[in-house]
Amino acid sequence: MQVDSVTEIRRALAFSVLTQHSIQIMSLATIVILARLLTPEEIGVYAVAASVAFLAIELRALGVGQYLIRETEISDEKIRCATGVMMVVSWSLAVIIAIGSPFIAEFYSEPALEIIFWIIAATFIFSPFSSVPSALLKRNMQFQSLFVVRFISNLARSGSSIGFVLMGYSYYGLAMGALVGAIAEVACNTYFRAPGIPWSPAFSRFKELFRFGVLTSAAGTFKQFSLSLPDLVLGRVATMADVGMFSRGLGVVVFLNQIIVHAVGPVVLPHLSEVKRKGESVGDAYLHAIKLLGAFCWPIFAVVNICAYSMIHALFGDQWDAAVPVASVLAFWAILQSTHSFSYFALVTVEKEKLTLKKEAAIFVARFIAVVAAAPHGLLMVAWAMVFAGIVEVVINTWVISKAVGVSVRRQIEAFIPNLIIAAACWISLKVLSLFIDFQALNSWISLSIIGVSMLVVWLTAMRLTRHEAWDIIIQMAGRFIPGRS
């Protein structure tokens, strides 16, 4: 039974990684193409619209997915009630966005935002018919089906966005691509929808689910709002071109973070919920997860701090030079931000939704004060403000996890030390190497190739010397590709 459970988790993780990596590669290709088709100002206009839209997306989810995954028993009534809540919230938000679009456009002195928000509002109509089926697929660890759903919907979104931009629709084309992707996602979820799952909404459990959803979605909204703050603030006090530059610098580190964190993230909540149902330690499982994550995230972002110039030029081209110092500084923020990437899942698992909300609210306040204070002083100061807020975030998360999940501050620090050593080894090695090789003078792709190969050797050596538990996982994975090894 235990073997079957481990096999199921590994299979789910494999498809989760496949899903997220394929989507991230597709997204990267789309971003690279669009960075050459659109100007920083056009990117900035859509970045502001997308930041507002992401806040609404967090609200419309209303914790429905987490509710369906976390529940010990699931019934048709609960599924119908989840659908009902999604309909009420999603369609209400669509109306609010449509009505509020002219006021937002006026606030940012950008008339194009009004039309963009009208298009984005249309995507919310389809949300109830995607969110509930996707949550049920996650609950049942059917990540193979989820892979198909996500791949096709993102392919439709990316392809149509590029197509609309090529036809001259500029930032409107990006919004239209999002609408096409939403329609494609509904179609795919309908195909994989299990027989007997009810379509009709119900409201008998509305109050129970709404109360749960308000807490979880509010926490998610604070988290998303915190991430969107630079775009929203800069859009008001600076130019849309500045927003575009900061967005591209932030986009580089967020992209790398998503490759790693989002690859395993969809499996974390179902896994922690399963650990809890079996009566095992959620704290130990959480500590193990973040220690492994840090072994991959921290060294990568330490390297990005030095090679940001090569990355920006290789991916986006010369017109994005102003994003280089932003990405370099934000690499430090990414290290801090990734430290407790799974704290939300852990707190939801132990039913600490109120504490989750308080935690995210405190982090939001710290980031808001820092970004607003720094915004008048330029993009680089905003990036350093994010780093300062990241330090506050680590302190808050470490304290909350110790209180709610039962993992002491000392155990958390001890878990982070090997990751810190490995990241420092990579950063120092690349810094020394850059004294002998002028990476900015070389072709950007050649520079990245040299950096990638050399840092891989340093990373593996440091992992071995620190006897990091991730080393055994790497050896096991490598063994599958080496003939004669099992």
N, C-alpha and C positions, 0 to 999 in steps of 0.2 A: 504493500500500500504506500509505504514511504517512497519506494523507488518510482512508483507511478506518479506520485506527487512531484518529485524532483524532475522527472522526465517531462511532465506537463509544464512546469515552470520554465524549464530550459527551452522547450518548444515555443512557448508563448514569448519568451525573451528573444528567441531567434527571429520570429516573425515581427516582433515589435522593432527590433534593430533594423531588419530589412525594410519595414514600412518607413521608419523615420529617416533612415539613410537615403532611401530612394527619393523621398519627398524633399529632403534637404539638398540633395544633388540637383534635383529638378528646380528647386527654389533658387539655388546658387546660379544655375545656368540662366534662369529668368532674370535675376538681379543683374548679372553681368551684361546681358543683352540690353536690358532697359537702361542701364547706366550709360550706355553708348548711344541710345536712341533719345533719351530725355536729358534736359538740362538740370543742374542742381536746383533751380527754382521750381521746375515742374515736379521733381521728386519731393521737394519741400512741401508744396501744396498738398500733394496726396498723403505725405507723412502726417500732416496735421489732421486730415480727415480720417486716416486710418487709426490714429491715436484715439480720437473720440469714438470711432466705431468699435475699437477693441474694448473700451470701457463698457459699452452697451452689450457687447458679446458676452462679457463676464456676467453682467446682470441678467441677461436673458437665459443663461444656463441654469441659474437659480439652484445650483447644487443637485440638479436632477440626476446627473450621471453618478455622482458620489453616493447619493441616496440609494439608487438601484443596485450599485455595486456593494455597498456596505451592509444592506439589509440581510439578515440571516435567512429569512424566508421571503420569497417573492411570489406575488399573486397577480391575477388579471386586474383586480381592483387597484393595486398599487401602480401597475403599469398605466392603467387608464387615467388615474389621478395625476401621474407624472406628465402624461400627455396633456391633460387639461391645464396644469400649471404652466407648461411650456407655451401653450397656445395663448393664454391670457397675457403672460409676461412678454413673449416675443412680439405679438401683434400690437400690444400697447406701446412697446418701445419703438416699433416701426412708425406708429402714428406720431409719437413724441419727436423722433428724429426728423420726420418730414415737416412737422410744424415748426420745430426749432431751427431748421436749416438756414433760413434767411437771417436769423439773429446771430448765429455762429459766423456766418459769412460776413456780416457787418462788423462783428467783434474783431475779426482778423483782417478786415478790409480786403477781402478776397472773394469777389462775386462767384467765382467758379465753384467754391465750396458748396453753395446751395444745390446745384445740380448733382454734384458728387454725392451729397448726403441723400438726395432723393433716390439715386440708384442703390446706394448701400441699404437704405430702408427696405427696399424690395427684397433683399436677401433674407430679412428676418421673417418673412412670411413662410419660408420653407423650413425654418429651424425645428419646429416640433416633430417633423417627419424624418429628421436626421438624428437628432440628439438622443431620443429614446431608444431606437434600434441600435445605435452605436454603443450606448451604455450597456445594453443587454449582451451584445457581442463581447464587450470587455469583461463583463461579469462572468461569462462562460468561457473566458480565455480563448475565444475564437479569433485569434489575431491573424490567422490566414485570411479569413473573410474581410477583416478590417483592413488588411494590406491592400486588397483589391479595391475596396471602397475609397480609401485615402489616395491610392495611386491614381485611379481614374479621375476622381474629382479634382485633384491637384493638377493633373495633366490638362484637363479641360480648362481650369483656371489660368494656368501659365500660358498655354497655347493661345487661348482667346485674348488674354491681356496683350501679348506681343502682337498678335494679329490686329487688334484694334488700334494699338499705337502706330503700327506700320501704316494703317489706313488714315492716320492723321488725327486720331481722337485724343492724343496726349493723355493727361491724367484722367480724363473721362474713361479712356480705354481700360485703365486699371480697375476702376469701379465696375465697369461692365464685365470684365473678366471674372471678378469676384461673384457676380450674379450668375454667370454661366457655371462657375464651379459649384455654387450652392444647389443649382438645379441638378447637376450631374451627381452630386452627393445623395440627394433624395432618391434619384433613380437607382443608384447602386444599393443603397440601404433597403429599398423596397424589394430588390431582387433577392437579397440575403435574409430578408425578414422571415423568421421561423413561422411555420404554419400555426395558426391559433392565437398568435399575439394580437390582442385587440387594437383596433384603430380608433375607436370612439373615445372621447374624453370623459372623465368623471371628476366629481369635486367633493366626494365624501371625506377624503383625507386631505383636502386642500389646506386646511389650517396647519396640520402636522407637517406636511411637506414644505409649505411656504415658510414656516418658522425655521425649519432646518435649512432651507435654501437661502433665506435671508442672511443667516450667519455665514454660511460657506461662500455664497456669492459676494457678500460684502467684503469678506477677506480677500477673495480673488480680485475684486474690483480695486481695492486698495493696492494690491500687488501690481496689477496692470497699470493703474493710474500712476504709481511710482515710476514704473518703467517708461511711461509716456510723457512724464513731466517735462523733460528737456525739450521735446518737440513742441509741446503745447505752450510752454513759457517762451521759448525762442521765437515761435511763430507770432507772438504778441509784441515782444520787445526788440526783436531783430528782424532780419529779412527772411523770406522764404528760401533764398539761396543758402543762408546760414543753417536753416533747418535741414536742408538737403545734405549739407556737408556733415553736420553732426549725426544725422541719421545714417549716413554711409559709414562713418567711423564707428558708431555704435553697432551698426548692422554686422560688421566684420566679427566682433567679439560675440555678439548674440548668436550669430550663425554657428560659430564653433561650439558655443555652449549648448546649443540645441542639438547639434550632432551627437553629443555625448549624453546629455541629461535627458533629452526627449526620446532617445533611443530606448532607454530603460524605464523612463517615467511612467508610461502607461501600464507597466507590469507592477510597479511598486505598490500602489494602493490595493489592488487585488491580492498581492502577495502578503502585505502587512495585515490585511483583513483576515486572510487565511491563517496566518500565524496567531492572531488573536483568537480566532474561533477554536484553534487547537489548544489554547491555553498556554502557548509558549511566549517568550519574552519579546515584545515589540521593540523594546529599547535595544536589545542586543542585535536584532535584525536591522534596525535603523542605523546603529553605529557601524555595523559591517558594511551597509550600503554606502554611507557617505565616505567611509574610509577608502573603499574601492573607487568611488567616483573621483575623489580628490587626487588619487594616484594618476589619473588620466587628465583631469581638468587643469590642475595647478601647473604642471610642467608646460602644457600647451600654451597657456596664457602668459607664462613667464617668457616664453620664446617670442610670442606675438609682440610683447613690449619692445623688443629690439628689431624685429623684422616687419614692423607695420608698413614701412615704406614699400618694401617689395610686394607685400600682399595687396595693398591698395592699388599700386600701379599695375600689377598682374591682372587683378580682377576688374577694376573699374576704369583704368586709363589715366592719362595725365591731368584731365580736368578736375580730378578729385584730390589734388595735392593738399588742400587745406584740411582734409579728413585724416591725414597721416598722424599728426601729433595727438589728435583726439583719440584715435584708435590705440595709440601707444599708451596713453594714460589710462584709458578705459580697460586695458588688459589687467591692470591691478584691481580695478573694480570687479571684473569678471571672476578673478580668483576669490575675492571676498564673497561675492554673490553666490558662487557655486558651492561654497562650504556647507551650507545647510539647504541645498536644493530640494530635499525631500521632507523638510520639516512640516510642510502643509499636509502631506499624506499621512505622516505619523500622528499629527494632532487630530485629524479627522478620524483616523482608525481608533484612537482611544477616546473618541467622542468629546473632544475639547474644542468644539466649534467657537464658543464664546471667547476662549483664550486665543484662538487663531485670529479672530477678528481684532482683538485688542493688540495683538502682536503686529499685525499688518498695518493697523492704524498708526501705531507708534513709529514704525519704519517709514510710513508715508510722510508723517509730520517731519521727521528728521530730514528726509530727502527733499521735501518741499521747501523747507527753510533754506537748506544748503543751495539748491538750484536757483531759487528766486534771488537769493543774495548774490550769487555768482553771475547770473545771466547778463547784467549790464557790463561786465568786465571781459566778455569774450568767450569763445567756444572752449578754449583750454581751461579756463577757470571753472566752467560748468563741468568739464570732465573731472577735474580735481574735486569738485563738490560731490560728484557721484562716488568718488573713492572715499571721501569722508563719511558719506551716508552709508557706504558699504561696511565700514568699520563698526558703525553704530548697529547695523543690521546683524553682523556676526555676534556682537555682544548680546543683543536682545534674543536672538535665536538660541544661543548657547544656554542662556539662563532659562528660557522657556522650556527647552527640551529637558533640562535637568529637573525641572519641577514637574512637568506633565508626563514625561515618558519614563523618567527614572534613570536617566543616564547622567551621572555626575559630571560637573564641569571638568574635573581632573581627568576622567576617562575620555572625554571629548578631546581635550588638549593632547593627551597621550596618543590618541588616534591620528591627530593632525601632524605630529612631529615628523614621522617618516615622509609624509607628502611634502612638507616644507623643505626637508633636506633634498629630496629629489628635484623639486622645482628650483631650488637655489643652485643645484649642480648644473641644471640645464641653462639657467640664466647666466651664470658665471662663465660656463664653457663657451656659450655663444658670444658673450661680451669679449672674451679673449680672442676668439676666432675672428671677430669683426675688426680687431686691431691689425690683422694680417691680410684680410680680404675686404676690399671695398664693395660691399654688396649693392650699394646704390649705383655704382658705376657699371655693374653687370646687368645683363638682361634679367628682368624680374623673375621670370620662370626658372632661369639657371640658378639665380640666387636662392630661390625657394627650394630647389632640388638639392643644392649643397647643404642648406640649413636642415632640410628634412632628414637626409641620410645621416648627417653628423649628430644631430640631436636624438635621433632614434637610438644610436649606439650609446650615447651618454645616458639616455633615459633607461634603457635596459640594464646598463651597468649599475646605475644608481639603485634601480629596483632590486637587483640581485644582492648588492652590498648591504642594503638596509633590510634585507630579508622580508620585503613587503609581501603580504598575503596575496596581492594581485599577481605576483610572480608565478605562483602555482597555476593560476587561471590562464596566464599567457602561455605557459609551457603546455598545458593541456590542449589549448586551442591550436598551438603550433604543431602538436603531435598528430593532429588529425590530417595535416597537410604534408607530413613527412612520411614517405613510404617506409613500411616496416615498423611504424610506431602506432599505437592505438590510443 
